Amino acid sequence: MSMRLQVVVDEREYRAIQRAARSERVTVSEWVRRTLRGARLRQPEGDEGRKLAAIRAAARHAFPAPDIEQMLTEIESGYAAETPG
């Protein structure tokens, strides 16, 4: 089911929105829907506590890893292998 949303903007802002919509070759309504959808998707989702608990649980694990100098050397050698002649 679709719902109507009314947003009041001043004339200058409305003209700017019209120009933006026109530049993307969509209606003002479609431009606003896309913009709102994009803003909503950028918002963090979920419970902060759950995210922190997952990070803390992952940090409790010990994984084998070389020292930093060895890692940097391996990374650099990988870059050198990818660089053409």
DSSP file (Angstrom, degrees, kcal/mol; ACC not computed):
  #  RESIDUE AA STRUCTURE BP1 BP2  ACC     N-H-->O    O-->H-N    N-H-->O    O-->H-N    TCO  KAPPA ALPHA  PHI   PSI    X-CA   Y-CA   Z-CA
    1    1 A M              0   0    0      0, 0.0     2,-0.3     0, 0.0     0, 0.0   0.000 360.0 360.0 360.0 131.0    0.0    0.0    0.0
    2    2 A S        -     0   0    0      0, 0.0     2,-0.4     0, 0.0     0, 0.0  -0.619 360.0-156.4 -86.6 145.8    1.4    3.4   -0.9
    3    3 A M        -     0   0    0     -2,-0.3     2,-0.4     2,-0.0     0, 0.0  -0.924  14.8-124.5-121.3 147.8    1.2    6.3    1.5
    4    4 A R        -     0   0    0     -2,-0.4     2,-0.5     2,-0.0     0, 0.0  -0.762  22.4-166.7 -91.6 136.2    1.3   10.0    0.7
    5    5 A L        -     0   0    0     -2,-0.4     2,-0.5     2,-0.0    -2,-0.0  -0.991   4.3-157.8-123.6 125.9    4.0   12.1    2.4
    6    6 A Q        -     0   0    0     -2,-0.5     2,-0.4     2,-0.0    -2,-0.0  -0.909  11.2-179.0-107.9 127.4    3.7   15.9    2.3
    7    7 A V        -     0   0    0     -2,-0.5     2,-0.6     2,-0.0    -2,-0.0  -0.991  17.0-145.1-125.8 129.0    6.9   17.9    2.8
    8    8 A V        +     0   0    0     -2,-0.4     2,-0.3     0, 0.0    -2,-0.0  -0.832  26.6 165.7 -98.3 124.7    6.8   21.7    2.8
    9    9 A V        -     0   0    0     -2,-0.6     2,-0.0     2,-0.0    -2,-0.0  -0.923  38.6-100.8-130.6 157.9    9.8   23.5    1.3
   10   10 A D     >  -     0   0    0     -2,-0.3     4,-2.4     1,-0.1     5,-0.2  -0.315  39.1-103.6 -76.0 167.4   10.3   27.1    0.2
   11   11 A E  H  > S+     0   0    0      1,-0.2     4,-2.3     2,-0.2     5,-0.2   0.867 118.9  53.1 -60.1 -40.7   10.1   28.1   -3.4
   12   12 A R  H  > S+     0   0    0      1,-0.2     4,-1.8     2,-0.2    -1,-0.2   0.919 111.1  45.8 -63.2 -44.2   13.8   28.4   -3.9
   13   13 A E  H  > S+     0   0    0      1,-0.2     4,-2.3     2,-0.2    -1,-0.2   0.892 110.4  54.4 -66.4 -39.1   14.5   24.9   -2.6
   14   14 A Y  H  X S+     0   0    0     -4,-2.4     4,-2.6     1,-0.2    -2,-0.2   0.908 107.1  50.6 -61.4 -41.5   11.6   23.5   -4.7
   15   15 A R  H  X S+     0   0    0     -4,-2.3     4,-2.4     2,-0.2    -1,-0.2   0.894 109.3  51.3 -63.7 -38.4   13.2   24.9   -7.8
   16   16 A A  H  X S+     0   0    0     -4,-1.8     4,-2.2     2,-0.2    -1,-0.2   0.900 110.5  48.7 -64.1 -40.1   16.5   23.4   -6.9
   17   17 A I  H  X S+     0   0    0     -4,-2.3     4,-2.6     2,-0.2    -2,-0.2   0.905 109.5  52.8 -65.5 -41.8   14.8   20.0   -6.4
   18   18 A Q  H  X S+     0   0    0     -4,-2.6     4,-2.8     1,-0.2    -2,-0.2   0.925 109.8  48.4 -58.4 -45.1   13.1   20.4   -9.8
   19   19 A R  H  X S+     0   0    0     -4,-2.4     4,-2.4     2,-0.2    -2,-0.2   0.913 111.3  49.9 -62.7 -42.2   16.4   21.1  -11.5
   20   20 A A  H  X S+     0   0    0     -4,-2.2     4,-1.1     2,-0.2    -1,-0.2   0.920 113.2  46.2 -62.5 -43.6   18.0   18.1   -9.8
   21   21 A A  H  <>S+     0   0    0     -4,-2.6     5,-2.3     1,-0.2     3,-0.5   0.918 112.1  50.9 -64.7 -43.5   15.1   15.9  -10.9
   22   22 A R  H ><5S+     0   0    0     -4,-2.8     3,-1.1     1,-0.2    -1,-0.2   0.890 105.9  55.5 -62.3 -39.2   15.2   17.3  -14.5
   23   23 A S  H 3<5S+     0   0    0     -4,-2.4    -1,-0.2     1,-0.3    -2,-0.2   0.786 112.4  42.9 -66.0 -26.0   18.9   16.6  -14.7
   24   24 A E  T 3<5S-     0   0    0     -4,-1.1    -1,-0.3    -3,-0.5    -2,-0.2   0.388 112.9-122.6 -96.6   1.5   18.3   12.9  -13.8
   25   25 A R  T < 5S+     0   0    0     -3,-1.1     2,-0.3    -4,-0.4    -3,-0.2   0.896  72.5 115.5  57.3  44.9   15.2   12.8  -16.2
   26   26 A V  S   <S-     0   0    0     -5,-2.3    -1,-0.2    -6,-0.1    -2,-0.2  -0.890  70.8 -93.5-132.5 165.9   12.8   11.8  -13.5
   27   27 A T     >  -     0   0    0     -2,-0.3     4,-2.5     1,-0.1     5,-0.2  -0.322  37.1-110.5 -72.4 163.0    9.8   13.4  -11.9
   28   28 A V  H  > S+     0   0    0      1,-0.2     4,-2.7     2,-0.2     5,-0.2   0.916 120.3  53.6 -59.0 -43.1   10.2   15.4   -8.7
   29   29 A S  H  > S+     0   0    0      1,-0.2     4,-2.6     2,-0.2    -1,-0.2   0.924 110.0  45.8 -59.6 -45.5    8.3   12.7   -6.8
   30   30 A E  H  > S+     0   0    0      2,-0.2     4,-2.7     1,-0.2    -1,-0.2   0.899 112.0  51.7 -65.5 -39.8   10.7   10.0   -8.1
   31   31 A W  H  X S+     0   0    0     -4,-2.5     4,-2.5     2,-0.2    -2,-0.2   0.926 111.4  47.0 -61.6 -44.3   13.7   12.1   -7.3
   32   32 A V  H  X S+     0   0    0     -4,-2.7     4,-2.8     2,-0.2     5,-0.2   0.916 111.6  50.9 -64.7 -43.5   12.4   12.7   -3.7
   33   33 A R  H  X S+     0   0    0     -4,-2.6     4,-2.6    -5,-0.2    -2,-0.2   0.937 112.7  46.2 -59.2 -46.5   11.7    8.9   -3.3
   34   34 A R  H  X S+     0   0    0     -4,-2.7     4,-2.5     2,-0.2    -2,-0.2   0.910 113.7  48.7 -62.2 -42.5   15.2    8.0   -4.5
   35   35 A T  H  X S+     0   0    0     -4,-2.5     4,-2.3    -5,-0.2    -2,-0.2   0.916 113.3  46.0 -66.0 -43.8   16.8   10.6   -2.3
   36   36 A L  H  X S+     0   0    0     -4,-2.8     4,-2.6     2,-0.2    -2,-0.2   0.907 112.3  51.5 -65.3 -41.2   14.9    9.6    0.8
   37   37 A R  H  X S+     0   0    0     -4,-2.6     4,-2.4    -5,-0.2    -2,-0.2   0.926 110.6  48.8 -61.0 -44.9   15.6    5.9    0.1
   38   38 A G  H  X S+     0   0    0     -4,-2.5     4,-1.3     1,-0.2    -1,-0.2   0.908 111.8  48.5 -61.6 -42.8   19.3    6.7   -0.2
   39   39 A A  H  X S+     0   0    0     -4,-2.3     4,-0.6     1,-0.2     3,-0.3   0.905 111.4  50.3 -64.2 -41.3   19.3    8.6    3.1
   40   40 A R  H >< S+     0   0    0     -4,-2.6     3,-1.0     1,-0.2    -2,-0.2   0.899 108.1  52.4 -64.5 -40.4   17.5    5.8    4.8
   41   41 A L  H 3< S+     0   0    0     -4,-2.4    -1,-0.2     1,-0.2    -2,-0.2   0.758 104.2  57.3 -69.2 -24.1   20.0    3.2    3.6
   42   42 A R  H 3< S+     0   0    0     -4,-1.3    -1,-0.2    -3,-0.3    -2,-0.2   0.627  85.9  99.7 -79.6 -13.0   22.9    5.3    4.9
   43   43 A Q  S << S-     0   0    0     -3,-1.0     2,-0.1    -4,-0.6    -3,-0.0  -0.529  85.4-108.3 -74.1 137.6   21.4    5.2    8.4
   44   44 A P        -     0   0    0      0, 0.0     2,-0.3     0, 0.0    -1,-0.1  -0.404  37.6-154.3 -65.2 140.2   23.0    2.6   10.8
   45   45 A E        +     0   0    0     -4,-0.1    -4,-0.0    -2,-0.1     2,-0.0  -0.786  43.5  29.6-113.0 158.6   20.7   -0.2   11.5
   46   46 A G  S    S-     0   0    0     -2,-0.3     2,-0.4     4,-0.0     3,-0.0  -0.068  93.5 -43.6  89.6 173.0   20.5   -2.6   14.4
   47   47 A D     >  -     0   0    0      1,-0.1     4,-1.9     2,-0.0     3,-0.2  -0.643  39.3-145.7 -82.7 126.3   21.3   -2.5   18.1
   48   48 A E  H  > S+     0   0    0     -2,-0.4     4,-2.7     1,-0.2     5,-0.2   0.892 100.6  55.9 -56.7 -41.9   24.5   -0.8   19.0
   49   49 A G  H  > S+     0   0    0      1,-0.2     4,-2.3     2,-0.2    -1,-0.2   0.884 106.0  50.2 -60.6 -40.9   25.0   -3.2   21.9
   50   50 A R  H  > S+     0   0    0     -3,-0.2     4,-2.0     2,-0.2    -1,-0.2   0.903 111.1  49.2 -65.1 -41.1   24.7   -6.2   19.6
   51   51 A K  H  X S+     0   0    0     -4,-1.9     4,-2.2     2,-0.2    -2,-0.2   0.930 112.0  47.8 -64.5 -45.1   27.3   -4.8   17.2
   52   52 A L  H  X S+     0   0    0     -4,-2.7     4,-2.7     1,-0.2    -1,-0.2   0.893 109.9  53.0 -63.4 -39.0   29.7   -4.0   20.1
   53   53 A A  H  X S+     0   0    0     -4,-2.3     4,-2.4    -5,-0.2    -1,-0.2   0.895 108.6  50.3 -63.3 -39.4   29.2   -7.5   21.5
   54   54 A A  H  X S+     0   0    0     -4,-2.0     4,-2.2     2,-0.2    -2,-0.2   0.905 111.6  47.8 -64.8 -41.6   30.1   -9.0   18.1
   55   55 A I  H  X S+     0   0    0     -4,-2.2     4,-2.2     2,-0.2    -2,-0.2   0.919 112.5  48.7 -65.1 -43.4   33.2   -6.9   17.8
   56   56 A R  H  X S+     0   0    0     -4,-2.7     4,-1.0     1,-0.2    -2,-0.2   0.899 110.6  51.1 -64.2 -39.5   34.3   -7.9   21.4
   57   57 A A  H >< S+     0   0    0     -4,-2.4     3,-0.6     1,-0.2     4,-0.4   0.911 111.3  47.7 -64.0 -41.7   33.6  -11.6   20.6
   58   58 A A  H >< S+     0   0    0     -4,-2.2     3,-1.2     1,-0.2    -1,-0.2   0.872 107.1  56.9 -66.4 -36.3   35.8  -11.4   17.5
   59   59 A A  H 3< S+     0   0    0     -4,-2.2    -1,-0.2     1,-0.2    -2,-0.2   0.711  95.3  66.3 -69.8 -19.6   38.6   -9.6   19.4
   60   60 A R  T << S+     0   0    0     -4,-1.0    -1,-0.2    -3,-0.6    -2,-0.2   0.699  84.7  92.0 -73.9 -18.0   38.8  -12.5   21.9
   61   61 A H    <   -     0   0    0     -3,-1.2     2,-0.6    -4,-0.4    -3,-0.0  -0.489  67.4-146.9 -78.8 146.4   40.1  -14.8   19.1
   62   62 A A        -     0   0    0     -2,-0.2    -2,-0.1     2,-0.0    -3,-0.0  -0.961  17.9-175.6-114.1 118.0   43.8  -15.2   18.6
   63   63 A F        -     0   0    0     -2,-0.6     2,-0.2     2,-0.0    -2,-0.0  -0.880  32.6-105.6-112.0 143.6   44.7  -15.8   15.0
   64   64 A P        +     0   0    0      0, 0.0    -2,-0.0     0, 0.0    -1,-0.0  -0.482  50.1 161.4 -68.6 134.4   48.3  -16.5   13.8
   65   65 A A        -     0   0    0     -2,-0.2     3,-0.1     0, 0.0     6,-0.0  -0.987  36.3-116.8-151.4 143.5   49.8  -13.5   12.0
   66   66 A P        -     0   0    0      0, 0.0     5,-0.0     0, 0.0     0, 0.0  -0.229  47.9 -82.1 -72.2 170.6   53.3  -12.5   11.2
   67   67 A D     >  -     0   0    0      1,-0.1     4,-2.1     4,-0.0     3,-0.3  -0.264  47.8-100.5 -68.5 165.1   54.9   -9.4   12.7
   68   68 A I  H  > S+     0   0    0      1,-0.2     4,-2.6     2,-0.2     5,-0.2   0.844 119.8  55.6 -60.4 -38.9   54.1   -6.1   11.0
   69   69 A E  H  > S+     0   0    0      1,-0.2     4,-2.2     2,-0.2    -1,-0.2   0.915 109.2  47.1 -63.0 -42.3   57.4   -5.9    9.1
   70   70 A Q  H  > S+     0   0    0     -3,-0.3     4,-2.5     2,-0.2    -1,-0.2   0.912 112.0  50.9 -65.7 -41.6   56.8   -9.3    7.5
   71   71 A M  H  X S+     0   0    0     -4,-2.1     4,-2.5     1,-0.2    -2,-0.2   0.928 110.7  48.3 -61.2 -44.8   53.2   -8.4    6.6
   72   72 A L  H  X S+     0   0    0     -4,-2.6     4,-2.7     1,-0.2    -1,-0.2   0.891 110.8  51.1 -63.5 -39.5   54.3   -5.1    5.0
   73   73 A T  H  X S+     0   0    0     -4,-2.2     4,-2.4    -5,-0.2    -1,-0.2   0.920 111.4  47.8 -62.5 -43.9   57.0   -6.9    3.0
   74   74 A E  H  X S+     0   0    0     -4,-2.5     4,-1.7     2,-0.2    -2,-0.2   0.894 112.1  49.7 -65.1 -39.5   54.5   -9.4    1.7
   75   75 A I  H  X S+     0   0    0     -4,-2.5     4,-2.1     2,-0.2    -2,-0.2   0.949 111.7  47.8 -63.4 -48.3   52.1   -6.7    0.8
   76   76 A E  H  X S+     0   0    0     -4,-2.7     4,-2.4     1,-0.2    -2,-0.2   0.890 109.9  52.2 -61.1 -40.0   54.7   -4.8   -1.1
   77   77 A S  H  X S+     0   0    0     -4,-2.4     4,-1.7     1,-0.2    -1,-0.2   0.850 107.9  53.0 -66.6 -31.8   55.9   -7.9   -3.0
   78   78 A G  H  X S+     0   0    0     -4,-1.7     4,-1.3     2,-0.2    -1,-0.2   0.905 109.0  48.6 -66.5 -41.6   52.3   -8.5   -4.0
   79   79 A Y  H  X S+     0   0    0     -4,-2.1     4,-1.3     1,-0.2     3,-0.4   0.912 110.2  51.9 -63.1 -42.0   52.0   -5.0   -5.4
   80   80 A A  H  < S+     0   0    0     -4,-2.4    -1,-0.2     1,-0.2    -2,-0.2   0.864 106.6  53.6 -63.9 -35.5   55.3   -5.5   -7.3
   81   81 A A  H  < S+     0   0    0     -4,-1.7    -1,-0.2     1,-0.2    -2,-0.2   0.808 109.8  48.4 -67.8 -29.8   54.0   -8.7   -8.8
   82   82 A E  H  < S+     0   0    0     -4,-1.3    -1,-0.2    -3,-0.4    -2,-0.2   0.702  90.2  94.8 -83.4 -21.1   50.8   -6.9  -10.1
   83   83 A T  S  < S-     0   0    0     -4,-1.3     2,-0.1    -3,-0.2    -4,-0.0  -0.592  80.1-122.3 -78.5 122.7   52.8   -4.0  -11.6
   84   84 A P              0   0    0      0, 0.0    -2,-0.1     0, 0.0    -1,-0.1  -0.417 360.0 360.0 -68.4 142.7   53.4   -4.5  -15.4
   85   85 A G              0   0    0     -2,-0.1    -2,-0.1     0, 0.0     0, 0.0   0.196 360.0 360.0  -4.9 360.0   57.1   -4.4  -16.5
